[in-house]
Amino acid sequence: MNFFAYYSEFDFEKYAISIKNNCVFLKENQSAVMFIEEPFNQTNTARCVNQQGSVKIRNAIMESNKTWNSGEPNLSQIGVDLRQITATNVEAAKNCPNKGRSRFSGSRRLRRGR
């Protein structure tokens, strides 16, 4: 995935990210650890990210990039046990009023405003 490769080497200290304009630009506010422009009002959606959080985000991106490029990706590489999830979902479905059937299955469609 190019996303992880790109952001694993991205200079968050120097550049800001504009999702709306699909570009990067020099950060005006160097005190912001990370600047990701909110697409509707152009504020910093990452304004609450501190130095420690920034390190965690960068490490997660780099680890994701490494995992993605290590061969055939699967959820067990990131610690997800599908057997546990499936068993949990089966048990949870037994307790559902609709007996685990999706309320959107069949020919019924979800309509707006209802």
Secondary structure, DSSP 8 states (H G I E B T S, - for coil): -HHHHHHHS--TTTEEEETTTTEEEE-S-TT-S--EE-TTT--BTTTT--HHHHHHHHHHHHHHHHHHTTSS--GGGGT--HHHHHHHHHHHHHTSTTTT--TT-TT----TT-
